[in-house]
Amino acid sequence: MKNARKTALVTLLTIALFAVVSTNTFAGGKKSSKNIVETALAAGNFNTLATALTEAGLVDALQQEGPFTVFAPTDEAFAKLPKGTLANLLKDKEALKKILLYHVVSGKVMASDVVKLESATTLLGKDVKIMVADRNVMINNSKVTATDISTSNGVIHVIDTVLIPDND
């Protein structure tokens, strides 16, 4: 059951990333009738995330009820990865799932809540660090570039760098 929940969260993360970039309709925290996946697919700037979610088998999980909070990297964020990293991850489904689950938190955490936190536990079971620096919210070393994109099963926050969990 724990793996199913992680899979669902990863799927939600992917969908959320698509949703953030797709439209301004969700700006201001308005709730959408579309779930995270539908929102992300409509966005257009989360193509790499969508591919990763599909390859990892997590799309169905993110279509579940939730709620989920997804820190969604854009296509530009994936382009920052060292050469060959993305291709290798797409071939290693377990490693890819771990990275995607590291972008999803159980529950709906809005920006006003995020800034009050120092960390959050992801569906991977590992914490991400949260801090505010120079009026920017940072999730580990990634800057949050858009917030509070509401979906029917959670919320998406767009980030500019892919989150990579520490190896334990």
KOLVEXPA-93143 format. One line per 8 residues: number of its first residue (from 1); their letters; for each residue x, y, z of N, C-alpha, C, O, CB. Coordinates in Angstrom, 3 decimals, always signed. Glycine has a CB too. Example, Ala and Ser with C-alpha at 12.3 -4.5 7.8 and 13.67 -1.06 7.14 Angstrom:
<sites>
1> AS> +13.190 -5.690 +7.800 +12.300 -4.500 +7.800 +13.200 -3.300 +7.800 +14.236 -3.319 +8.465 +11.308 -4.473 +9.046 ~ +12.850 -2.250 +7.080 +13.670 -1.060 +7.140 +12.900 +0.030 +7.870 +13.409 +1.138 +8.039 +14.084 -0.598 +5.725
</sites>
This chain:
<sites>
1> MKNARKTA> +0.835 -1.196 +0.000 +0.000 +0.000 +0.000 +0.873 +1.250 +0.000 +0.507 +2.265 -0.592 -0.946 +0.003 +1.216 ~ +2.020 +1.178 +0.660 +2.917 +2.316 +0.723 +3.459 +2.638 -0.669 +3.582 +3.810 -1.025 +4.068 +2.041 +1.702 ~ +3.785 +1.611 -1.460 +4.272 +1.814 -2.819 +3.191 +2.421 -3.696 +3.491 +3.269 -4.537 +4.757 +0.497 -3.417 ~ +1.960 +2.016 -3.525 +0.855 +2.562 -4.304 +0.680 +4.040 -3.998 +0.396 +4.832 -4.896 -0.446 +1.796 -4.015 ~ +0.845 +4.409 -2.754 +0.704 +5.814 -2.374 +1.840 +6.628 -2.959 +1.625 +7.746 -3.428 +0.670 +5.968 -0.845 ~ +3.050 +6.083 -2.937 +4.192 +6.768 -3.526 +3.992 +6.936 -5.022 +4.284 +7.997 -5.575 +5.488 +6.001 -3.243 ~ +3.503 +5.909 -5.671 +3.242 +5.971 -7.101 +2.210 +7.052 -7.393 +2.354 +7.806 -8.355 +2.760 +4.606 -7.629 ~ +1.208 +7.127 -6.595 +0.171 +8.136 -6.791 +0.740 +9.532 -6.615 +0.388 +10.441 -7.366 -0.988 +7.913 -5.820
9> LVTLLTIA> +1.599 +9.713 -5.651 +2.175 +11.031 -5.406 +3.085 +11.456 -6.547 +3.094 +12.623 -6.938 +2.948 +11.037 -4.093 ~ +3.835 +10.528 -7.071 +4.714 +10.844 -8.200 +3.876 +11.266 -9.395 +4.202 +12.237 -10.078 +5.607 +9.632 -8.566 ~ +2.824 +10.556 -9.639 +1.935 +10.893 -10.740 +1.371 +12.287 -10.519 +1.291 +13.077 -11.459 +0.796 +9.856 -10.874 ~ +0.984 +12.596 -9.303 +0.449 +13.913 -8.996 +1.484 +14.989 -9.222 +1.156 +16.079 -9.690 -0.049 +13.964 -7.568 ~ +2.719 +14.700 -8.898 +3.785 +15.671 -9.094 +3.927 +15.993 -10.557 +4.039 +17.160 -10.932 +5.105 +15.155 -8.535 ~ +3.924 +14.985 -11.378 +4.052 +15.197 -12.812 +2.900 +16.022 -13.331 +3.102 +16.968 -14.093 +4.122 +13.870 -13.549 ~ +1.734 +15.685 -12.940 +0.549 +16.405 -13.385 +0.605 +17.843 -12.917 +0.246 +18.760 -13.656 -0.723 +15.727 -12.874 ~ +1.046 +18.035 -11.716 +1.115 +19.379 -11.164 +2.081 +20.231 -11.939 +1.820 +21.411 -12.172 +1.512 +19.341 -9.710
17> LFAVVSTN> +3.170 +19.668 -12.334 +4.147 +20.424 -13.091 +3.559 +20.886 -14.406 +3.779 +22.025 -14.817 +5.396 +19.595 -13.334 ~ +2.834 +20.043 -15.053 +2.192 +20.393 -16.313 +1.170 +21.498 -16.090 +1.028 +22.405 -16.910 +1.523 +19.161 -16.944 ~ +0.478 +21.410 -14.994 -0.593 +22.356 -14.735 -0.071 +23.749 -14.489 -0.687 +24.719 -14.930 -1.408 +21.908 -13.564 ~ +1.028 +23.878 -13.810 +1.567 +25.185 -13.462 +1.934 +25.962 -14.699 +1.656 +27.158 -14.785 +2.774 +25.044 -12.559 ~ +2.541 +25.321 -15.637 +3.005 +25.999 -16.830 +1.884 +26.194 -17.834 +1.929 +27.131 -18.632 +4.134 +25.227 -17.460 ~ +0.896 +25.342 -17.810 -0.120 +25.300 -18.855 -0.957 +26.550 -18.995 -1.253 +26.967 -20.115 -1.009 +24.174 -18.613 ~ -1.349 +27.163 -17.889 -2.299 +28.257 -18.010 -2.279 +29.174 -16.810 -1.863 +28.793 -15.716 -3.681 +27.720 -18.207 ~ -2.732 +30.377 -17.037 -2.845 +31.332 -15.940 -4.200 +31.205 -15.267 -4.492 +31.930 -14.315 -2.633 +32.765 -16.444
25> TFAGGKKS> -5.018 +30.304 -15.746 -6.355 +30.114 -15.208 -6.319 +29.798 -13.728 -7.250 +30.124 -12.990 -7.068 +29.012 -15.952 ~ -5.227 +29.155 -13.291 -5.160 +28.719 -11.907 -4.443 +29.708 -11.012 -4.263 +29.439 -9.824 -4.486 +27.394 -11.826 ~ -4.038 +30.824 -11.539 -3.331 +31.823 -10.747 -4.242 +32.317 -9.629 -5.463 +32.362 -9.781 -2.859 +33.004 -11.634 ~ -3.653 +32.674 -8.543 -4.399 +33.201 -7.425 -5.032 +32.133 -6.569 -5.883 +32.430 -5.730 -5.440 +34.118 -7.912 ~ -4.628 +30.887 -6.768 -5.100 +29.825 -5.911 -6.505 +29.337 -6.214 -7.090 +28.625 -5.397 -5.040 +30.271 -4.526 ~ -7.076 +29.703 -7.383 -8.403 +29.220 -7.729 -8.349 +27.723 -7.966 -7.403 +27.221 -8.573 -8.951 +29.949 -8.970 ~ -9.342 +27.021 -7.499 -9.374 +25.575 -7.632 -9.888 +25.181 -9.009 -10.856 +25.753 -9.511 -10.243 +24.953 -6.538 ~ -9.236 +24.206 -9.608 -9.598 +23.701 -10.914 -10.466 +22.460 -10.771 -10.422 +21.772 -9.751 -8.349 +23.395 -11.740
33> SKNIVETA> -11.247 +22.182 -11.793 -12.009 +20.940 -11.811 -11.152 +19.806 -12.361 -11.562 +18.646 -12.338 -13.293 +21.100 -12.647 ~ -9.949 +20.143 -12.862 -9.032 +19.147 -13.405 -8.083 +18.669 -12.315 -7.708 +19.429 -11.423 -8.240 +19.723 -14.596 ~ -7.697 +17.380 -12.401 -6.737 +16.861 -11.430 -5.324 +17.276 -11.827 -5.128 +17.962 -12.830 -6.841 +15.320 -11.324 ~ -4.364 +16.862 -11.048 -2.975 +17.262 -11.279 -2.495 +16.851 -12.663 -1.869 +17.643 -13.368 -2.067 +16.656 -10.218 ~ -2.784 +15.631 -13.048 -2.331 +15.128 -14.354 -2.966 +15.900 -15.493 -2.278 +16.324 -16.421 -2.650 +13.642 -14.497 ~ -4.264 +16.081 -15.427 -4.971 +16.810 -16.481 -4.461 +18.246 -16.588 -4.298 +18.776 -17.687 -6.485 +16.806 -16.214 ~ -4.219 +18.850 -15.466 -3.721 +20.222 -15.438 -2.326 +20.298 -16.050 -2.034 +21.200 -16.835 -3.701 +20.761 -13.999 ~ -1.478 +19.360 -15.694 -0.112 +19.335 -16.215 -0.090 +19.086 -17.711 +0.667 +19.732 -18.437 +0.706 +18.271 -15.505
41> LAAGNFNT> -0.892 +18.179 -18.171 -0.944 +17.870 -19.597 -1.379 +19.082 -20.400 -0.920 +19.282 -21.525 -1.890 +16.703 -19.858 ~ -2.252 +19.884 -19.835 -2.740 +21.074 -20.517 -1.714 +22.209 -20.519 -1.804 +23.124 -21.337 -4.022 +21.546 -19.869 ~ -0.746 +22.152 -19.615 +0.193 +23.260 -19.439 +1.164 +23.419 -20.596 +1.340 +24.532 -21.091 +0.965 +23.071 -18.174 ~ +1.791 +22.358 -21.037 +2.718 +22.427 -22.154 +4.170 +22.642 -21.798 +5.028 +22.431 -22.656 +2.305 +23.487 -23.040 ~ +4.499 +23.048 -20.589 +5.895 +23.296 -20.184 +6.442 +22.189 -19.301 +7.518 +22.327 -18.719 +6.003 +24.624 -19.451 ~ +5.722 +21.117 -19.203 +6.131 +19.998 -18.360 +6.236 +18.710 -19.170 +5.928 +17.628 -18.671 +5.146 +19.814 -17.206 ~ +6.667 +18.831 -20.402 +6.762 +17.667 -21.282 +7.740 +16.631 -20.747 +7.460 +15.434 -20.796 +7.182 +18.097 -22.677 ~ +8.885 +17.077 -20.236 +9.879 +16.145 -19.705 +9.340 +15.450 -18.467 +9.525 +14.246 -18.295 +11.192 +16.874 -19.377
49> LATALTEA> +8.683 +16.198 -17.619 +8.077 +15.621 -16.418 +7.024 +14.592 -16.810 +6.953 +13.520 -16.210 +7.450 +16.725 -15.533 ~ +6.215 +14.905 -17.800 +5.174 +13.974 -18.243 +5.796 +12.685 -18.753 +5.320 +11.591 -18.449 +4.304 +14.610 -19.339 ~ +6.857 +12.823 -19.525 +7.555 +11.647 -20.033 +8.095 +10.820 -18.882 +7.969 +9.595 -18.878 +8.693 +12.054 -20.978 ~ +8.696 +11.484 -17.909 +9.270 +10.785 -16.752 +8.186 +10.058 -15.965 +8.375 +8.914 -15.551 +10.014 +11.776 -15.837 ~ +7.065 +10.715 -15.760 +5.969 +10.091 -15.020 +5.421 +8.882 -15.753 +5.090 +7.867 -15.140 +4.854 +11.096 -14.776 ~ +5.328 +8.995 -17.065 +4.843 +7.880 -17.868 +5.815 +6.712 -17.788 +5.401 +5.574 -17.568 +4.641 +8.310 -19.328 ~ +7.105 +6.985 -17.967 +8.133 +5.946 -17.934 +8.207 +5.274 -16.566 +8.496 +4.082 -16.466 +9.493 +6.537 -18.299 ~ +7.947 +6.042 -15.521 +8.011 +5.495 -14.159 +6.698 +4.815 -13.754 +6.621 +4.207 -12.686 +8.345 +6.610 -13.161
57> GLVDALQQ> +5.674 +4.915 -14.596 +4.394 +4.294 -14.289 +3.627 +4.988 -13.182 +2.911 +4.339 -12.420 +4.607 +2.877 -13.918 ~ +3.768 +6.309 -13.085 +3.165 +7.037 -11.963 +1.964 +7.900 -12.330 +1.388 +8.545 -11.454 +4.192 +7.899 -11.333 ~ +1.575 +7.928 -13.589 +0.479 +8.789 -14.009 -0.818 +8.454 -13.270 -1.486 +9.354 -12.760 +0.269 +8.669 -15.511 ~ -1.175 +7.191 -13.208 -2.418 +6.787 -12.530 -2.427 +7.196 -11.067 -3.464 +7.596 -10.537 -2.614 +5.280 -12.639 ~ -1.296 +7.099 -10.424 -1.211 +7.439 -9.000 -1.557 +8.902 -8.755 -2.211 +9.232 -7.766 +0.190 +7.141 -8.465 ~ -1.122 +9.773 -9.649 -1.380 +11.202 -9.465 -2.781 +11.611 -9.883 -3.164 +12.772 -9.733 -0.377 +12.005 -10.240 ~ -3.527 +10.687 -10.393 -4.920 +10.962 -10.723 -5.850 +10.561 -9.581 -7.063 +10.756 -9.663 -5.314 +10.230 -12.002 ~ -5.284 +10.006 -8.531 -6.080 +9.598 -7.378 -6.541 +10.820 -6.588 -6.137 +11.948 -6.871 -5.273 +8.649 -6.473
65> EGPFTVFA> -7.396 +10.575 -5.592 -8.041 +11.651 -4.834 -7.072 +12.611 -4.152 -7.301 +13.820 -4.174 -8.933 +11.060 -3.804 ~ -6.001 +12.108 -3.550 -5.075 +12.985 -2.848 -5.626 +13.435 -1.511 -6.346 +12.674 -0.865 -4.751 +14.187 -3.697 ~ -5.316 +14.631 -1.077 -4.623 +15.682 -1.828 -3.110 +15.507 -1.813 -2.538 +14.875 -0.924 -4.979 +17.042 -1.266 ~ -2.488 +16.091 -2.833 -1.040 +16.062 -2.976 -0.518 +17.481 -3.220 -1.206 +18.339 -3.772 -0.623 +15.117 -4.132 ~ +0.713 +17.685 -2.790 +1.428 +18.916 -3.134 +2.606 +18.488 -3.988 +3.412 +17.653 -3.577 +1.895 +19.727 -1.843 ~ +2.701 +19.064 -5.179 +3.762 +18.702 -6.116 +4.668 +19.905 -6.335 +4.217 +21.004 -6.658 +3.172 +18.204 -7.465 ~ +5.956 +19.661 -6.151 +6.967 +20.654 -6.516 +7.416 +20.244 -7.908 +8.224 +19.329 -8.064 +8.192 +20.714 -5.469 ~ +6.886 +20.929 -8.925 +7.013 +20.483 -10.308 +8.133 +21.209 -11.056 +8.089 +22.427 -11.226 +5.701 +20.685 -11.034
73> PTDEAFAK> +9.136 +20.448 -11.499 +10.200 +21.061 -12.314 +9.726 +21.237 -13.756 +9.042 +20.373 -14.306 +11.493 +20.193 -12.275 ~ +10.089 +22.337 -14.345 +9.752 +22.621 -15.737 +10.714 +21.887 -16.672 +11.683 +21.271 -16.230 +9.792 +24.143 -16.007 ~ +10.428 +21.964 -17.958 +11.345 +21.401 -18.956 +12.730 +22.043 -18.825 +13.746 +21.364 -18.974 +10.788 +21.608 -20.390 ~ +12.768 +23.343 -18.547 +14.045 +24.043 -18.370 +14.808 +23.503 -17.163 +16.036 +23.426 -17.189 +13.811 +25.552 -18.207 ~ +14.094 +23.133 -16.120 +14.741 +22.561 -14.938 +15.401 +21.230 -15.292 +16.530 +20.969 -14.876 +13.716 +22.366 -13.794 ~ +14.714 +20.397 -16.049 +15.293 +19.118 -16.468 +16.502 +19.337 -17.378 +17.449 +18.551 -17.356 +14.236 +18.261 -17.191 ~ +16.468 +20.404 -18.174 +17.585 +20.695 -19.080 +18.859 +21.068 -18.319 +19.952 +20.984 -18.879 +17.204 +21.828 -20.033 ~ +18.739 +21.473 -17.065 +19.897 +21.819 -16.236 +20.658 +20.592 -15.731 +21.797 +20.712 -15.279 +19.449 +22.654 -15.057
81> LPKGTLAN> +20.038 +19.420 -15.804 +20.715 +18.206 -15.325 +21.966 +17.952 -16.157 +21.988 +18.271 -17.346 +19.763 +16.976 -15.386 ~ +23.005 +17.383 -15.554 +24.220 +17.065 -16.310 +23.895 +16.178 -17.515 +22.987 +15.349 -17.469 +25.254 +16.368 -15.400 ~ +24.643 +16.370 -18.570 +24.421 +15.630 -19.812 +24.376 +14.122 -19.531 +25.226 +13.581 -18.823 +25.532 +15.956 -20.844 ~ +23.377 +13.468 -20.094 +23.239 +12.028 -19.948 +22.417 +11.585 -18.749 +21.958 +10.444 -18.705 +24.573 +11.424 -19.859 ~ +22.222 +12.470 -17.774 +21.504 +12.103 -16.547 +20.060 +11.721 -16.831 +19.588 +10.689 -16.354 +21.543 +13.253 -15.548 ~ +19.358 +12.536 -17.598 +17.954 +12.260 -17.874 +17.806 +10.961 -18.663 +16.942 +10.142 -18.349 +17.318 +13.428 -18.643 ~ +18.628 +10.770 -19.668 +18.558 +9.538 -20.470 +18.787 +8.309 -19.587 +18.099 +7.298 -19.733 +19.603 +9.574 -21.618 ~ +19.745 +8.400 -18.683 +20.015 +7.276 -17.772 +18.842 +7.030 -16.823 +18.499 +5.881 -16.542 +21.293 +7.542 -16.961
89> LLKDKEAL> +18.232 +8.098 -16.335 +17.088 +7.948 -15.430 +15.891 +7.325 -16.139 +15.171 +6.518 -15.551 +16.694 +9.305 -14.843 ~ +15.680 +7.692 -17.385 +14.551 +7.140 -18.131 +14.711 +5.638 -18.364 +13.732 +4.932 -18.609 +14.402 +7.862 -19.467 ~ +15.948 +5.160 -18.287 +16.220 +3.727 -18.440 +16.140 +2.985 -17.102 +15.952 +1.768 -17.077 +17.602 +3.520 -19.066 ~ +16.280 +3.709 -16.002 +16.291 +3.120 -14.656 +15.013 +3.538 -13.927 +15.002 +4.538 -13.209 +17.566 +3.568 -13.850 ~ +13.946 +2.775 -14.112 +12.635 +3.152 -13.580 +12.620 +3.311 -12.063 +11.930 +4.191 -11.549 +11.616 +2.127 -13.980 ~ +13.358 +2.485 -11.343 +13.377 +2.600 -9.874 +14.013 +3.914 -9.433 +13.485 +4.590 -8.550 +14.141 +1.415 -9.250 ~ +15.134 +4.281 -10.036 +15.788 +5.551 -9.701 +14.891 +6.722 -10.089 +14.787 +7.706 -9.355 +17.160 +5.668 -10.412 ~ +14.248 +6.609 -11.238 +13.349 +7.665 -11.705 +12.169 +7.830 -10.746 +11.800 +8.957 -10.415 +12.842 +7.353 -13.127
97> KKILLYHV> +11.575 +6.728 -10.299 +10.466 +6.790 -9.344 +10.888 +7.488 -8.057 +10.145 +8.302 -7.508 +9.952 +5.382 -9.030 ~ +12.085 +7.162 -7.584 +12.567 +7.776 -6.343 +12.668 +9.288 -6.496 +12.251 +10.041 -5.616 +13.934 +7.190 -5.944 ~ +13.220 +9.719 -7.608 +13.363 +11.166 -7.830 +11.996 +11.826 -7.935 +11.774 +12.880 -7.341 +14.187 +11.446 -9.107 ~ +11.092 +11.231 -8.670 +9.757 +11.817 -8.819 +8.998 +11.856 -7.502 +8.330 +12.847 -7.207 +8.956 +11.038 -9.846 ~ +9.087 +10.804 -6.710 +8.419 +10.785 -5.406 +8.999 +11.831 -4.452 +8.326 +12.283 -3.526 +8.530 +9.397 -4.780 ~ +10.246 +12.204 -4.690 +10.914 +13.217 -3.873 +10.341 +14.615 -4.150 +10.647 +15.567 -3.432 +12.432 +13.201 -4.141 ~ +9.522 +14.730 -5.178 +8.892 +16.003 -5.534 +7.452 +16.125 -5.029 +6.791 +17.131 -5.286 +8.913 +16.177 -7.031 ~ +6.965 +15.114 -4.317 +5.557 +15.099 -3.907 +5.443 +14.963 -2.393 +6.141 +14.168 -1.763 +4.799 +13.949 -4.605
105> VSGKVMAS> +4.538 +15.764 -1.829 +4.242 +15.742 -0.400 +2.762 +15.406 -0.245 +1.927 +15.899 -1.003 +4.596 +17.118 +0.289 ~ +2.443 +14.577 +0.725 +1.055 +14.247 +1.006 +0.362 +15.459 +1.617 +0.931 +16.140 +2.470 +0.957 +13.024 +1.949 ~ -0.853 +15.725 +1.186 -1.613 +16.861 +1.694 -1.512 +18.056 +0.765 -0.695 +18.077 -0.156 -1.131 +17.241 +3.082 ~ -2.335 +19.031 +1.013 -2.353 +20.257 +0.207 -1.677 +21.358 +1.007 -2.249 +21.893 +1.956 -3.816 +20.667 -0.188 ~ -0.448 +21.691 +0.611 +0.342 +22.690 +1.326 +0.445 +23.938 +0.445 +1.167 +23.946 -0.552 +1.766 +22.136 +1.694 ~ -0.269 +24.966 +0.815 -0.276 +26.214 +0.060 +0.976 +27.031 +0.391 +1.647 +26.778 +1.392 -1.557 +27.032 +0.365 ~ +1.279 +28.007 -0.458 +2.482 +28.828 -0.280 +2.519 +29.488 +1.089 +3.586 +29.590 +1.695 +2.558 +29.893 -1.365 ~ +1.385 +29.934 +1.579 +1.353 +30.584 +2.894 +1.749 +29.621 +4.007 +2.221 +30.046 +5.061 -0.039 +31.150 +3.171
113> DVVKLESA> +1.558 +28.318 +3.772 +1.965 +27.300 +4.742 +3.429 +26.921 +4.553 +4.155 +26.718 +5.526 +1.079 +26.055 +4.617 ~ +3.855 +26.826 +3.303 +5.230 +26.411 +2.985 +6.244 +27.344 +3.635 +7.243 +26.885 +4.187 +5.447 +26.379 +1.461 ~ +5.998 +28.639 +3.573 +6.967 +29.598 +4.106 +7.130 +29.508 +5.618 +8.088 +30.055 +6.165 +6.557 +30.994 +3.734 ~ +6.221 +28.835 +6.296 +6.305 +28.661 +7.750 +7.057 +27.388 +8.135 +7.315 +27.141 +9.313 +4.907 +28.632 +8.355 ~ +7.405 +26.582 +7.127 +8.048 +25.292 +7.385 +9.553 +25.362 +7.171 +10.050 +26.216 +6.437 +7.448 +24.216 +6.489 ~ +10.270 +24.454 +7.819 +11.708 +24.310 +7.600 +12.006 +23.079 +6.761 +13.074 +22.966 +6.159 +12.450 +24.228 +8.935 ~ +11.038 +22.149 +6.728 +11.196 +20.935 +5.935 +9.829 +20.308 +5.715 +8.845 +20.659 +6.367 +12.159 +19.932 +6.628 ~ +9.798 +19.363 +4.769 +8.578 +18.602 +4.507 +8.988 +17.201 +4.091 +9.964 +17.026 +3.361 +7.691 +19.286 +3.406
121> TTLLGKDV> +8.253 +16.216 +4.548 +8.546 +14.832 +4.210 +7.839 +14.478 +2.909 +6.626 +14.643 +2.782 +8.115 +13.875 +5.351 ~ +8.610 +13.993 +1.953 +8.088 +13.636 +0.638 +7.545 +12.215 +0.639 +7.707 +11.478 +1.612 +9.174 +13.786 -0.429 ~ +6.908 +11.841 -0.447 +6.394 +10.483 -0.572 +7.517 +9.455 -0.629 +7.288 +8.268 -0.394 +5.526 +10.366 -1.809 ~ +8.718 +9.903 -0.937 +9.876 +9.015 -0.902 +10.245 +8.668 +0.536 +10.961 +7.698 +0.782 +11.071 +9.661 -1.617 ~ +9.751 +9.469 +1.489 +10.074 +9.245 +2.895 +11.270 +10.063 +3.348 +11.736 +9.919 +4.478 +10.339 +7.780 +3.139 ~ +11.765 +10.917 +2.470 +12.889 +11.786 +2.801 +12.410 +13.227 +2.823 +11.491 +13.606 +2.096 +14.054 +11.608 +1.789 ~ +13.047 +14.021 +3.671 +12.673 +15.423 +3.796 +13.346 +16.295 +2.750 +14.480 +16.045 +2.342 +13.015 +15.927 +5.172 ~ +12.612 +17.339 +2.320 +13.205 +18.429 +1.550 +13.327 +19.602 +2.510 +12.483 +19.782 +3.388 +12.340 +18.799 +0.266
129> KIMVADRN> +14.373 +20.398 +2.344 +14.565 +21.587 +3.168 +13.804 +22.744 +2.530 +13.771 +22.886 +1.307 +16.083 +21.931 +3.325 ~ +13.197 +23.563 +3.376 +12.453 +24.726 +2.914 +13.016 +25.948 +3.613 +13.177 +25.964 +4.834 +10.923 +24.573 +3.184 ~ +13.315 +26.978 +2.821 +13.788 +28.221 +3.424 +13.411 +29.402 +2.544 +13.173 +29.259 +1.345 +15.313 +28.178 +3.643 ~ +13.364 +30.559 +3.163 +13.103 +31.795 +2.439 +14.395 +32.594 +2.459 +14.953 +32.876 +3.519 +11.904 +32.607 +3.069 ~ +14.866 +32.958 +1.256 +16.095 +33.741 +1.122 +15.872 +34.824 +0.075 +15.470 +34.528 -1.050 +17.307 +32.834 +0.736 ~ +16.128 +36.057 +0.435 +15.949 +37.180 -0.489 +14.571 +37.160 -1.138 +14.438 +37.339 -2.349 +17.028 +37.154 -1.567 ~ +13.557 +36.942 -0.322 +12.159 +36.914 -0.761 +11.836 +35.760 -1.709 +10.771 +35.756 -2.326 +11.820 +38.211 -1.432 ~ +12.716 +34.804 -1.832 +12.482 +33.628 -2.653 +12.317 +32.417 -1.747 +13.044 +32.253 -0.767 +13.637 +33.414 -3.662
137> VMINNSKV> +11.358 +31.575 -2.088 +11.190 +30.320 -1.369 +12.047 +29.287 -2.080 +11.983 +29.131 -3.299 +9.679 +29.876 -1.305 ~ +12.848 +28.587 -1.294 +13.744 +27.570 -1.830 +13.335 +26.202 -1.275 +13.071 +26.054 -0.082 +15.230 +27.894 -1.478 ~ +13.289 +25.219 -2.159 +13.096 +23.821 -1.785 +14.432 +23.164 -2.105 +14.768 +22.973 -3.274 +11.861 +23.127 -2.562 ~ +15.196 +22.818 -1.069 +16.600 +22.423 -1.233 +17.306 +23.536 -2.005 +17.349 +24.671 -1.529 +16.731 +21.032 -1.983 ~ +17.860 +23.244 -3.184 +18.558 +24.273 -3.959 +17.721 +24.789 -5.125 +18.246 +25.428 -6.037 +19.873 +23.727 -4.481 ~ +16.432 +24.514 -5.093 +15.540 +24.902 -6.178 +14.649 +26.068 -5.765 +14.061 +26.066 -4.684 +14.685 +23.714 -6.615 ~ +14.561 +27.052 -6.637 +13.715 +28.221 -6.377 +12.291 +27.947 -6.854 +12.078 +27.421 -7.947 +14.287 +29.484 -7.076 ~ +11.327 +28.310 -6.021 +9.926 +28.204 -6.396 +9.603 +29.422 -7.259 +9.764 +30.565 -6.831 +8.985 +28.119 -5.128
145> TATDISTS> +9.143 +29.153 -8.490 +8.887 +30.242 -9.436 +7.410 +30.560 -9.621 +7.075 +31.634 -10.119 +9.482 +29.902 -10.763 ~ +6.534 +29.667 -9.238 +5.084 +29.895 -9.280 +4.451 +29.043 -8.182 +4.905 +27.931 -7.910 +4.479 +29.541 -10.702 ~ +3.411 +29.566 -7.562 +2.811 +28.874 -6.418 +1.304 +28.741 -6.554 +0.660 +29.402 -7.368 +3.141 +29.605 -5.133 ~ +0.776 +27.865 -5.727 -0.660 +27.736 -5.490 -1.498 +27.483 -6.737 -2.564 +28.074 -6.906 -1.151 +28.959 -4.829 ~ -1.021 +26.620 -7.591 -1.817 +26.204 -8.739 -2.707 +25.067 -8.244 -2.271 +23.923 -8.113 -0.909 +25.757 -9.969 ~ -3.942 +25.408 -7.979 -4.873 +24.456 -7.390 -5.446 +23.520 -8.438 -5.747 +23.921 -9.562 -5.996 +25.187 -6.679 ~ -5.589 +22.267 -8.043 -6.211 +21.248 -8.876 -7.283 +20.563 -8.023 -7.408 +20.841 -6.830 -5.146 +20.211 -9.423 ~ -8.040 +19.683 -8.632 -9.095 +19.014 -7.877 -8.545 +18.061 -6.819 -9.256 +17.699 -5.881 -10.000 +18.257 -8.821
153> NGVIHVID> -7.272 +17.648 -6.964 -6.700 +16.702 -5.995 -5.391 +17.196 -5.367 -4.573 +16.396 -4.912 -6.457 +15.367 -6.670 ~ -5.203 +18.509 -5.347 -4.011 +19.037 -4.692 -3.594 +20.388 -5.211 -4.398 +21.164 -5.727 -2.884 +18.086 -4.849 ~ -2.292 +20.649 -5.056 -1.738 +21.941 -5.458 -0.359 +21.730 -6.073 +0.370 +20.814 -5.695 -1.655 +22.914 -4.246 ~ -0.018 +22.584 -7.019 +1.281 +22.529 -7.695 +2.044 +23.810 -7.412 +1.492 +24.909 -7.463 +1.110 +22.320 -9.227 ~ +3.341 +23.641 -7.109 +4.270 +24.758 -6.997 +5.367 +24.475 -8.017 +5.956 +23.394 -8.004 +4.850 +24.921 -5.516 ~ +5.648 +25.422 -8.891 +6.638 +25.235 -9.958 +8.028 +25.552 -9.412 +8.216 +26.534 -8.693 +6.311 +26.136 -11.194 ~ +9.003 +24.703 -9.765 +10.386 +24.913 -9.323 +11.325 +24.937 -10.522 +11.009 +24.414 -11.591 +10.818 +23.811 -8.328 ~ +12.492 +25.560 -10.320 +13.421 +25.758 -11.437 +14.558 +24.748 -11.512 +15.405 +24.847 -12.400 +13.999 +27.115 -11.353
161> TVLIPDND> +14.596 +23.786 -10.606 +15.667 +22.788 -10.571 +15.076 +21.455 -10.113 +14.252 +21.417 -9.198 +16.834 +23.240 -9.624 ~ +15.497 +20.374 -10.746 +15.038 +19.041 -10.350 +15.622 +18.718 -8.979 +16.811 +18.933 -8.742 +15.452 +17.956 -11.406 ~ +14.803 +18.212 -8.095 +15.247 +17.816 -6.760 +15.825 +16.411 -6.809 +15.179 +15.484 -7.297 +14.081 +17.888 -5.746 ~ +17.028 +16.256 -6.310 +17.709 +14.953 -6.287 +17.931 +14.560 -4.828 +18.623 +15.267 -4.097 +19.079 +15.001 -7.075 ~ +17.343 +13.428 -4.396 +17.520 +13.008 -2.994 +18.940 +12.513 -2.742 +19.605 +11.999 -3.641 +16.511 +11.902 -2.631 ~ +19.387 +12.680 -1.501 +20.683 +12.129 -1.095 +20.635 +10.612 -1.156 +19.590 +10.007 -0.917 +21.066 +12.600 +0.329 ~ +21.752 +10.008 -1.473 +21.830 +8.539 -1.458 +22.064 +8.071 -0.040 +23.031 +8.477 +0.605 +22.959 +8.019 -2.395 ~ +21.195 +7.233 +0.439 +21.347 +6.668 +1.792 +21.504 +5.182 +1.713 +21.645 +4.520 +2.742 +20.151 +7.019 +2.685
</sites>
